[in-house]
Amino acid sequence: MSAELNMPAAPSRQASMAKFLKSHMRDYGMLISLLAIVAFFQYMTNGTLLQPLNLTNLVLQNSYIVIMALGMLLVIVAGHIDLSVGSIVGFIGALAAILMVQFHWHFIPTAIVSLMAGAAIGAAQGYWVAYFRIPSFIVTLAGMLVFRGLSLALLAGQSVGPFPVEFQRLSSGFIPDVFGTTGFHTTTLLLSIATPAIMIAFSVAARIRRHRFAIEQEPLVLFLLKSAGLFAVVAYVGWLLATYKGLPNVLIIMALLIGLYAFVTRDTTIGRRIYALGGNEKAAKLSGIDTRRLSFYTFVNMGVLAALAGLIFAARLNTATPKAGVSFELDVIAACFIGGASASGGVGRVTGAVIGAFIMGVMNNGMSIVGIGIDWQQVIKGLVLLAAVCFDVYNKGKA
């Protein structure tokens, strides 16, 4: 009897939820911050922010940042950085313009060659970082200068365009409505209902597996609230887009890439090895991981995604300009850090990087609508980035 009286009581549901929220403060904090920023600018812009037209523009304006953030996340998690992505965007756009406009190539072989060029650029930079141990900051800073200069050389300092209509649809096109309804895009609404439903079904299956193996997971109440919120937000955004032109092609590309990289980082061996590399390179090497090859692959992957972003950006502008991609690397890196990636490597999630990218995008869009000048926009974004990094350092100090 006395032994039973001395046993500690089982933690209450409220205590376990509080403990879980405390240990995952950064993940939920960023999501709440995004919702708060959206609500703030929706109020400040008198409802303009979530108008279907502006919502579509928000997706088109941030698609290439989100795509590059997926690659940058892996680079940062591996313990490196890539400052050249903005220049690669400009260079690939210039290369595509020369091939299509001056040499009259079809857009499909142009896209293939452009992606291969991006992979080659990433491989060249990754080789110096991985096998010669030159700091990635120096290598990619050199790459930023080199490919900015090559962009100017290819374009001879002038804009080149326009592009074929088929290529423009990569960024400005919309999926067709198979139901052929007028004034409302039924296919978009159905996809916006089916997609979160499928995601929730996979989450339930994963939760059942974790429960079977007694793996710690989020409390049921939080899981249900998050699932309901996901379904409501995606369905509402889908309904708004359905009242305009439907889902942009680039949104489909972006969603597929987000799903792919979330799967790779969470459920594959190579994803876990990248986190091990960034967490402790020496320990990863002693455990049999080829750390040099893994670092090399992260830069190749970054080059391909930067090339894809370059094609999307060029298609959206319908021209290649010498200043394309300027300062893109800052927005991409900021998106990763704001989304929870650690500057020391080994920490970061795909969903966090996407949320970080949309935080930056909503802030840019909202501040422009409100009428805040570009000067103060830069100040505010810099302070937000600094606050995110300080929060990361603070959490590490408490751990």
The 8 nearest C-alpha neighbors of each residue, nearest first, counted from 0:
[[1, 3, 2, 4, 5, 6, 7, 8],
 [2, 0, 4, 3, 5, 6, 7, 8],
 [3, 1, 5, 4, 0, 6, 7, 8],
 [2, 4, 0, 6, 1, 5, 7, 8],
 [3, 5, 1, 2, 6, 0, 7, 8],
 [4, 6, 2, 3, 1, 7, 0, 8],
 [7, 5, 3, 4, 8, 2, 1, 9],
 [8, 6, 5, 9, 4, 10, 3, 2],
 [7, 9, 10, 6, 11, 5, 4, 3],
 [10, 8, 11, 7, 6, 12, 15, 14],
 [9, 11, 14, 8, 15, 12, 13, 7],
 [12, 10, 14, 13, 15, 9, 8, 16],
 [11, 13, 15, 14, 16, 10, 218, 17],
 [12, 14, 16, 11, 15, 17, 10, 18],
 [13, 15, 17, 11, 16, 12, 10, 18],
 [16, 14, 18, 12, 17, 13, 19, 11],
 [17, 15, 19, 13, 18, 14, 20, 218],
 [16, 18, 14, 20, 15, 19, 13, 21],
 [17, 19, 15, 21, 16, 20, 14, 22],
 [20, 18, 16, 22, 21, 17, 15, 23],
 [21, 19, 23, 17, 24, 22, 18, 16],
 [20, 22, 24, 18, 19, 23, 17, 16],
 [21, 23, 19, 20, 24, 18, 25, 17],
 [24, 22, 20, 21, 25, 26, 19, 27],
 [23, 25, 21, 20, 27, 28, 26, 22],
 [24, 26, 28, 23, 27, 29, 339, 391],
 [27, 25, 28, 23, 29, 24, 30, 351],
 [26, 28, 30, 29, 24, 25, 31, 23],
 [27, 29, 25, 31, 30, 26, 24, 32],
 [30, 28, 32, 31, 27, 26, 25, 33],
 [31, 29, 33, 27, 32, 28, 34, 26],
 [30, 32, 28, 34, 29, 33, 35, 27],
 [33, 31, 29, 35, 30, 34, 28, 36],
 [34, 32, 36, 30, 35, 31, 358, 37],
 [33, 35, 37, 31, 32, 36, 38, 30],
 [34, 36, 32, 38, 33, 37, 39, 31],
 [37, 35, 39, 33, 38, 34, 32, 40],
 [36, 38, 34, 40, 35, 39, 41, 33],
 [37, 39, 41, 35, 36, 40, 34, 42],
 [40, 38, 36, 42, 41, 37, 35, 43],
 [41, 39, 43, 42, 37, 365, 38, 44],
 [40, 42, 46, 38, 48, 44, 39, 43],
 [41, 43, 45, 40, 39, 44, 46, 38],
 [44, 42, 40, 45, 41, 39, 369, 46],
 [43, 45, 47, 41, 46, 42, 40, 369],
 [46, 44, 42, 43, 47, 41, 48, 40],
 [45, 47, 41, 44, 48, 42, 49, 50],
 [46, 48, 50, 44, 49, 45, 41, 53],
 [47, 49, 41, 46, 50, 53, 44, 40],
 [50, 48, 54, 47, 46, 51, 53, 41],
 [49, 51, 47, 53, 52, 48, 54, 46],
 [52, 50, 54, 239, 240, 53, 243, 55],
 [53, 51, 55, 54, 50, 56, 243, 240],
 [54, 52, 56, 50, 55, 51, 57, 48],
 [53, 55, 57, 51, 56, 52, 49, 50],
 [56, 54, 58, 52, 53, 57, 51, 59],
 [55, 57, 53, 59, 58, 54, 60, 52],
 [58, 56, 54, 60, 55, 59, 53, 61],
 [57, 59, 55, 56, 61, 60, 62, 54],
 [60, 58, 56, 62, 57, 61, 55, 170],
 [61, 59, 57, 58, 56, 62, 63, 360],
 [62, 60, 64, 58, 59, 63, 360, 65],
 [63, 61, 65, 59, 64, 58, 60, 66],
 [62, 64, 308, 66, 65, 61, 67, 311],
 [65, 63, 61, 67, 62, 66, 331, 68],
 [66, 64, 68, 62, 63, 67, 356, 353],
 [67, 65, 63, 68, 69, 64, 62, 253],
 [66, 68, 64, 70, 69, 65, 304, 305],
 [67, 69, 71, 65, 331, 70, 66, 72],
 [70, 68, 72, 67, 66, 71, 349, 65],
 [69, 71, 301, 67, 72, 68, 73, 300],
 [70, 72, 68, 74, 73, 69, 75, 67],
 [71, 73, 75, 69, 70, 74, 68, 335],
 [74, 72, 76, 71, 70, 75, 77, 297],
 [73, 75, 71, 77, 79, 72, 76, 297],
 [76, 74, 79, 78, 72, 77, 73, 80],
 [75, 77, 344, 345, 73, 78, 277, 74],
 [78, 76, 277, 74, 75, 273, 276, 344],
 [77, 79, 344, 277, 75, 76, 343, 74],
 [80, 78, 75, 74, 135, 77, 81, 76],
 [79, 81, 75, 135, 74, 136, 82, 78],
 [82, 80, 139, 83, 84, 135, 136, 79],
 [81, 83, 139, 140, 328, 84, 143, 80],
 [82, 84, 143, 139, 142, 86, 81, 85],
 [85, 83, 87, 86, 328, 305, 82, 88],
 [86, 84, 324, 327, 328, 88, 87, 83],
 [85, 87, 147, 89, 143, 88, 83, 84],
 [88, 86, 90, 84, 89, 85, 91, 146],
 [89, 87, 309, 85, 86, 91, 324, 90],
 [88, 90, 323, 86, 324, 92, 87, 91],
 [89, 91, 150, 87, 93, 92, 88, 146],
 [92, 90, 94, 93, 88, 309, 89, 306],
 [91, 93, 95, 89, 309, 313, 90, 94],
 [92, 94, 90, 96, 91, 319, 95, 150],
 [95, 93, 91, 97, 96, 92, 90, 98],
 [96, 94, 92, 98, 93, 97, 109, 99],
 [97, 95, 93, 99, 94, 98, 100, 319],
 [96, 98, 101, 94, 100, 95, 99, 93],
 [99, 97, 102, 95, 96, 104, 101, 100],
 [100, 98, 103, 104, 96, 97, 102, 101],
 [101, 99, 103, 97, 96, 102, 98, 160],
 [100, 102, 97, 103, 98, 99, 96, 104],
 [101, 103, 98, 104, 99, 100, 97, 96],
 [104, 102, 99, 100, 101, 98, 105, 97],
 [105, 103, 99, 98, 102, 106, 109, 108],
 [104, 106, 107, 108, 109, 99, 103, 98],
 [105, 107, 109, 108, 166, 110, 104, 99],
 [106, 108, 110, 109, 105, 111, 104, 166],
 [109, 107, 111, 110, 106, 105, 112, 104],
 [110, 108, 106, 112, 107, 111, 95, 113],
 [109, 111, 113, 107, 108, 112, 106, 114],
 [112, 110, 108, 114, 113, 109, 115, 107],
 [111, 113, 115, 109, 114, 110, 116, 108],
 [114, 112, 116, 110, 115, 111, 109, 91],
 [113, 115, 117, 111, 116, 306, 303, 112],
 [114, 116, 118, 112, 117, 113, 119, 111],
 [117, 115, 113, 119, 114, 118, 112, 120],
 [116, 118, 302, 303, 306, 114, 120, 115],
 [117, 119, 303, 302, 115, 299, 121, 116],
 [120, 118, 122, 116, 117, 121, 123, 115],
 [121, 119, 117, 123, 122, 118, 302, 116],
 [120, 122, 299, 302, 298, 118, 124, 119],
 [123, 121, 299, 119, 125, 120, 124, 126],
 [124, 122, 120, 126, 121, 125, 119, 127],
 [123, 125, 121, 126, 122, 127, 120, 138],
 [124, 126, 295, 122, 128, 298, 127, 123],
 [127, 125, 123, 129, 124, 128, 130, 122],
 [128, 126, 131, 125, 124, 130, 129, 133],
 [127, 129, 133, 132, 125, 126, 135, 131],
 [130, 128, 291, 126, 132, 295, 294, 125],
 [129, 131, 126, 132, 127, 128, 291, 125],
 [130, 132, 127, 133, 128, 129, 126, 134],
 [133, 131, 128, 129, 130, 134, 127, 135],
 [132, 134, 128, 131, 127, 135, 138, 137],
 [135, 133, 136, 137, 128, 132, 138, 79],
 [134, 136, 138, 137, 128, 79, 80, 139],
 [135, 137, 134, 139, 138, 140, 80, 81],
 [138, 136, 140, 135, 134, 139, 141, 133],
 [139, 137, 135, 141, 140, 136, 142, 124],
 [138, 140, 142, 83, 82, 141, 81, 136],
 [141, 139, 143, 137, 142, 138, 82, 136],
 [140, 142, 139, 138, 144, 143, 145, 137],
 [143, 141, 139, 145, 140, 144, 83, 146],
 [142, 144, 83, 140, 86, 141, 145, 146],
 [143, 145, 147, 141, 142, 146, 148, 140],
 [146, 144, 142, 148, 147, 143, 141, 149],
 [147, 145, 149, 148, 86, 143, 144, 142],
 [146, 148, 86, 150, 144, 149, 145, 143],
 [147, 149, 151, 146, 145, 150, 144, 152],
 [148, 150, 146, 152, 151, 147, 153, 145],
 [151, 149, 90, 147, 153, 152, 148, 93],
 [150, 152, 156, 148, 154, 149, 321, 153],
 [151, 153, 149, 155, 150, 154, 148, 156],
 [154, 152, 150, 155, 151, 149, 93, 94],
 [153, 155, 156, 151, 157, 152, 150, 93],
 [156, 154, 152, 157, 153, 151, 150, 158],
 [155, 157, 151, 154, 321, 152, 158, 153],
 [158, 156, 154, 155, 159, 320, 321, 151],
 [157, 159, 320, 319, 318, 154, 321, 160],
 [158, 160, 319, 318, 96, 157, 320, 161],
 [161, 159, 318, 162, 317, 100, 319, 96],
 [160, 162, 317, 318, 159, 163, 100, 96],
 [161, 163, 160, 317, 164, 166, 167, 100],
 [164, 162, 166, 165, 167, 161, 106, 99],
 [163, 165, 167, 166, 162, 168, 161, 317],
 [166, 164, 168, 163, 167, 169, 106, 162],
 [165, 167, 168, 164, 163, 169, 106, 314],
 [166, 168, 314, 164, 169, 165, 170, 171],
 [169, 167, 172, 171, 170, 166, 165, 164],
 [170, 168, 167, 166, 172, 171, 248, 311],
 [169, 171, 315, 168, 311, 249, 314, 172],
 [170, 172, 168, 167, 315, 169, 173, 247],
 [173, 171, 168, 248, 170, 247, 169, 174],
 [174, 172, 247, 248, 246, 245, 175, 244],
 [173, 175, 248, 246, 247, 176, 245, 172],
 [176, 174, 177, 173, 186, 245, 179, 184],
 [175, 177, 186, 178, 179, 184, 185, 174],
 [176, 178, 179, 175, 186, 185, 180, 184],
 [179, 177, 176, 180, 185, 186, 184, 175],
 [178, 180, 176, 177, 181, 184, 185, 175],
 [181, 179, 178, 183, 184, 182, 185, 176],
 [180, 182, 183, 179, 184, 185, 178, 176],
 [183, 181, 180, 242, 184, 243, 244, 241],
 [182, 184, 242, 181, 241, 185, 180, 243],
 [185, 183, 241, 245, 187, 186, 176, 242],
 [184, 186, 188, 187, 183, 189, 176, 241],
 [187, 185, 189, 176, 188, 184, 190, 177],
 [188, 186, 190, 185, 245, 189, 241, 184],
 [187, 189, 191, 185, 237, 190, 186, 238],
 [188, 190, 192, 186, 191, 187, 193, 185],
 [191, 189, 193, 187, 192, 188, 194, 186],
 [190, 192, 188, 237, 234, 189, 194, 193],
 [193, 191, 189, 190, 234, 194, 195, 188],
 [192, 194, 190, 196, 191, 195, 189, 197],
 [195, 193, 197, 196, 191, 192, 190, 198],
 [196, 194, 198, 230, 197, 193, 199, 192],
 [197, 195, 193, 199, 194, 198, 200, 192],
 [198, 196, 200, 194, 195, 199, 193, 201],
 [197, 199, 195, 201, 200, 196, 202, 194],
 [198, 200, 202, 196, 201, 197, 195, 203],
 [199, 201, 197, 203, 202, 198, 196, 204],
 [202, 200, 204, 198, 199, 203, 205, 197],
 [201, 203, 199, 205, 200, 204, 206, 198],
 [202, 204, 206, 200, 201, 205, 199, 207],
 [203, 205, 201, 207, 206, 202, 200, 208],
 [206, 204, 202, 208, 207, 203, 201, 209],
 [205, 207, 203, 209, 204, 208, 202, 210],
 [206, 208, 210, 204, 205, 209, 211, 203],
 [209, 207, 205, 211, 210, 206, 204, 212],
 [210, 208, 214, 206, 212, 211, 207, 213],
 [209, 211, 213, 207, 208, 212, 214, 206],
 [212, 210, 208, 209, 213, 207, 214, 206],
 [211, 213, 209, 210, 214, 208, 207, 215],
 [214, 212, 210, 211, 209, 215, 208, 216],
 [215, 213, 209, 212, 210, 216, 211, 208],
 [216, 214, 213, 217, 209, 210, 218, 212],
 [217, 215, 214, 218, 209, 206, 210, 19],
 [216, 218, 222, 219, 221, 19, 215, 16],
 [219, 217, 221, 220, 16, 222, 216, 15],
 [218, 220, 222, 221, 223, 217, 224, 216],
 [219, 221, 223, 222, 218, 224, 217, 225],
 [222, 220, 224, 223, 219, 218, 225, 217],
 [221, 223, 219, 225, 220, 224, 226, 218],
 [222, 224, 226, 220, 221, 225, 227, 219],
 [225, 223, 221, 227, 226, 222, 228, 220],
 [224, 226, 228, 222, 223, 227, 221, 229],
 [227, 225, 229, 223, 228, 224, 222, 230],
 [228, 226, 224, 230, 229, 225, 223, 231],
 [227, 229, 225, 231, 226, 230, 232, 224],
 [230, 228, 226, 232, 227, 231, 225, 233],
 [229, 231, 227, 195, 233, 228, 232, 234],
 [230, 232, 228, 234, 229, 233, 235, 227],
 [233, 231, 235, 229, 234, 230, 228, 236],
 [234, 232, 236, 230, 235, 231, 191, 237],
 [233, 235, 237, 191, 231, 192, 232, 236],
 [236, 234, 238, 232, 237, 233, 231, 239],
 [235, 237, 239, 233, 238, 234, 232, 240],
 [238, 236, 234, 191, 240, 235, 188, 239],
 [237, 239, 241, 235, 236, 240, 188, 234],
 [238, 240, 236, 51, 242, 237, 241, 235],
 [239, 241, 245, 237, 243, 242, 51, 238],
 [242, 240, 184, 245, 238, 243, 239, 187],
 [241, 243, 183, 240, 239, 184, 238, 244],
 [244, 242, 240, 241, 245, 51, 52, 239],
 [245, 243, 241, 240, 242, 184, 173, 246],
 [244, 246, 241, 240, 187, 184, 243, 173],
 [245, 247, 173, 187, 174, 240, 248, 250],
 [248, 246, 173, 250, 249, 172, 174, 245],
 [249, 247, 173, 251, 250, 172, 174, 169],
 [248, 250, 252, 251, 247, 170, 253, 169],
 [251, 249, 253, 247, 252, 248, 254, 246],
 [250, 252, 254, 248, 249, 253, 255, 247],
 [253, 251, 249, 255, 250, 254, 256, 248],
 [252, 254, 250, 256, 251, 255, 249, 257],
 [255, 253, 257, 251, 256, 252, 250, 258],
 [256, 254, 258, 252, 257, 253, 259, 251],
 [255, 257, 259, 253, 258, 254, 260, 252],
 [256, 258, 254, 260, 259, 255, 261, 253],
 [259, 257, 261, 255, 256, 260, 262, 254],
 [260, 258, 256, 262, 257, 261, 255, 263],
 [259, 261, 263, 262, 257, 258, 264, 256],
 [260, 262, 258, 264, 259, 263, 349, 257],
 [261, 263, 259, 265, 260, 266, 264, 258],
 [264, 262, 260, 267, 270, 261, 265, 266],
 [265, 263, 270, 261, 262, 260, 266, 267],
 [264, 266, 262, 263, 261, 267, 270, 271],
 [267, 265, 262, 263, 264, 268, 270, 271],
 [268, 266, 263, 270, 269, 265, 264, 271],
 [267, 269, 271, 270, 272, 266, 263, 264],
 [268, 270, 272, 271, 267, 273, 263, 264],
 [271, 269, 264, 273, 267, 272, 268, 263],
 [272, 270, 274, 268, 273, 269, 275, 264],
 [271, 273, 275, 269, 274, 270, 276, 268],
 [274, 272, 276, 270, 275, 271, 77, 269],
 [275, 273, 345, 277, 271, 272, 276, 278],
 [274, 276, 272, 278, 273, 277, 283, 279],
 [275, 277, 280, 273, 274, 278, 283, 77],
 [278, 276, 345, 77, 344, 78, 274, 76],
 [277, 279, 345, 275, 276, 274, 344, 280],
 [280, 278, 282, 276, 281, 277, 275, 283],
 [279, 281, 276, 283, 282, 284, 277, 278],
 [282, 280, 284, 283, 279, 285, 276, 286],
 [281, 283, 285, 284, 279, 280, 286, 275],
 [284, 282, 280, 286, 281, 285, 276, 288],
 [283, 285, 288, 281, 287, 286, 282, 290],
 [286, 284, 282, 287, 283, 281, 288, 280],
 [287, 285, 283, 284, 288, 282, 281, 289],
 [286, 288, 284, 285, 289, 283, 290, 282],
 [289, 287, 284, 290, 283, 286, 272, 285],
 [290, 288, 291, 292, 293, 284, 287, 283],
 [289, 291, 293, 288, 292, 284, 294, 276],
 [292, 290, 129, 294, 293, 289, 130, 295],
 [291, 293, 295, 294, 290, 289, 296, 129],
 [292, 294, 290, 296, 295, 291, 289, 297],
 [295, 293, 297, 291, 296, 292, 129, 290],
 [294, 296, 125, 292, 293, 298, 297, 129],
 [297, 295, 299, 293, 298, 294, 300, 292],
 [296, 298, 300, 294, 299, 295, 74, 301],
 [299, 297, 121, 301, 125, 300, 296, 295],
 [300, 298, 121, 122, 296, 118, 302, 301],
 [299, 301, 297, 303, 298, 302, 296, 70],
 [302, 300, 70, 298, 304, 299, 303, 305],
 [301, 303, 121, 117, 118, 305, 299, 300],
 [302, 304, 117, 118, 306, 300, 305, 114],
 [305, 303, 307, 301, 306, 302, 67, 308],
 [304, 306, 308, 302, 307, 303, 67, 88],
 [307, 305, 309, 117, 303, 304, 308, 114],
 [308, 306, 304, 310, 309, 305, 303, 311],
 [309, 307, 63, 305, 311, 306, 310, 312],
 [310, 308, 88, 306, 312, 92, 307, 311],
 [309, 311, 307, 313, 308, 312, 92, 314],
 [312, 310, 308, 314, 170, 309, 313, 315],
 [313, 311, 315, 309, 314, 310, 308, 316],
 [312, 314, 310, 316, 92, 315, 311, 319],
 [315, 313, 167, 317, 311, 312, 316, 170],
 [314, 316, 312, 170, 313, 317, 171, 311],
 [315, 317, 313, 318, 314, 312, 319, 167],
 [318, 316, 314, 161, 315, 162, 313, 160],
 [317, 319, 160, 316, 161, 159, 313, 320],
 [320, 318, 159, 93, 158, 92, 313, 96],
 [319, 321, 158, 323, 322, 318, 157, 159],
 [322, 320, 151, 323, 156, 150, 157, 158],
 [323, 321, 320, 325, 324, 89, 147, 151],
 [324, 322, 89, 320, 325, 321, 319, 88],
 [323, 325, 85, 89, 327, 88, 86, 326],
 [324, 326, 327, 323, 85, 322, 86, 89],
 [327, 325, 328, 329, 85, 324, 330, 86],
 [328, 326, 85, 324, 330, 329, 325, 331],
 [327, 329, 85, 331, 326, 330, 84, 82],
 [328, 330, 332, 327, 326, 331, 333, 82],
 [329, 331, 333, 327, 328, 332, 334, 326],
 [332, 330, 328, 334, 68, 333, 329, 64],
 [331, 333, 335, 329, 334, 330, 328, 336],
 [332, 334, 330, 336, 331, 335, 337, 329],
 [335, 333, 355, 356, 331, 337, 332, 336],
 [336, 334, 352, 338, 332, 333, 340, 337],
 [335, 337, 340, 333, 338, 339, 334, 332],
 [336, 338, 355, 387, 334, 339, 335, 333],
 [339, 337, 351, 355, 352, 335, 336, 334],
 [338, 340, 336, 337, 347, 351, 341, 25],
 [341, 339, 347, 336, 346, 335, 338, 342],
 [342, 340, 346, 343, 344, 339, 347, 336],
 [341, 343, 344, 340, 75, 336, 78, 388],
 [344, 342, 341, 78, 345, 277, 75, 76],
 [345, 343, 78, 76, 277, 341, 342, 346],
 [344, 346, 277, 278, 76, 274, 77, 275],
 [347, 345, 341, 340, 344, 76, 274, 348],
 [348, 346, 340, 339, 76, 341, 72, 345],
 [349, 347, 351, 350, 352, 340, 339, 346],
 [348, 350, 352, 351, 261, 353, 69, 260],
 [349, 351, 353, 348, 352, 354, 261, 338],
 [350, 352, 338, 354, 348, 349, 353, 339],
 [351, 353, 335, 338, 355, 349, 354, 350],
 [354, 352, 356, 350, 355, 351, 65, 349],
 [353, 355, 351, 357, 356, 352, 338, 358],
 [354, 356, 334, 338, 352, 358, 337, 353],
 [357, 355, 334, 353, 359, 354, 358, 65],
 [356, 358, 360, 354, 359, 355, 361, 353],
 [359, 357, 355, 361, 356, 360, 33, 354],
 [358, 360, 362, 356, 357, 361, 363, 355],
 [361, 359, 357, 363, 362, 358, 61, 364],
 [362, 360, 364, 358, 363, 359, 365, 357],
 [361, 363, 365, 359, 360, 364, 366, 358],
 [364, 362, 360, 366, 361, 365, 359, 367],
 [365, 363, 361, 367, 362, 366, 360, 368],
 [364, 366, 362, 368, 367, 40, 363, 361],
 [365, 367, 369, 371, 363, 368, 364, 362],
 [366, 368, 370, 364, 365, 369, 371, 363],
 [369, 367, 365, 370, 366, 364, 44, 371],
 [370, 368, 366, 367, 371, 44, 365, 43],
 [371, 369, 367, 368, 366, 372, 365, 373],
 [372, 370, 366, 367, 369, 375, 376, 373],
 [373, 371, 374, 375, 370, 376, 367, 366],
 [372, 374, 376, 375, 377, 371, 367, 366],
 [375, 373, 372, 376, 377, 378, 371, 379],
 [374, 376, 378, 377, 373, 372, 379, 371],
 [375, 377, 373, 379, 374, 378, 380, 372],
 [376, 378, 380, 375, 374, 379, 381, 373],
 [379, 377, 375, 381, 376, 380, 382, 374],
 [378, 380, 382, 376, 381, 377, 375, 383],
 [381, 379, 383, 377, 382, 378, 376, 384],
 [382, 380, 384, 378, 379, 383, 377, 385],
 [381, 383, 385, 379, 384, 380, 386, 378],
 [384, 382, 380, 386, 381, 385, 387, 379],
 [385, 383, 387, 381, 382, 386, 333, 337],
 [384, 386, 382, 388, 387, 383, 389, 381],
 [385, 387, 389, 383, 384, 388, 390, 382],
 [388, 386, 390, 384, 337, 385, 389, 383],
 [387, 389, 391, 385, 390, 386, 392, 384],
 [390, 388, 386, 392, 391, 387, 393, 385],
 [389, 391, 393, 387, 388, 392, 386, 394],
 [392, 390, 388, 394, 389, 393, 395, 387],
 [391, 393, 389, 395, 390, 394, 396, 388],
 [394, 392, 390, 396, 391, 395, 389, 397],
 [393, 395, 397, 391, 396, 392, 390, 398],
 [396, 394, 398, 392, 397, 393, 391, 390],
 [395, 397, 393, 394, 398, 392, 391, 390],
 [396, 398, 394, 395, 393, 392, 391, 390],
 [397, 395, 396, 394, 393, 22, 392, 391]]
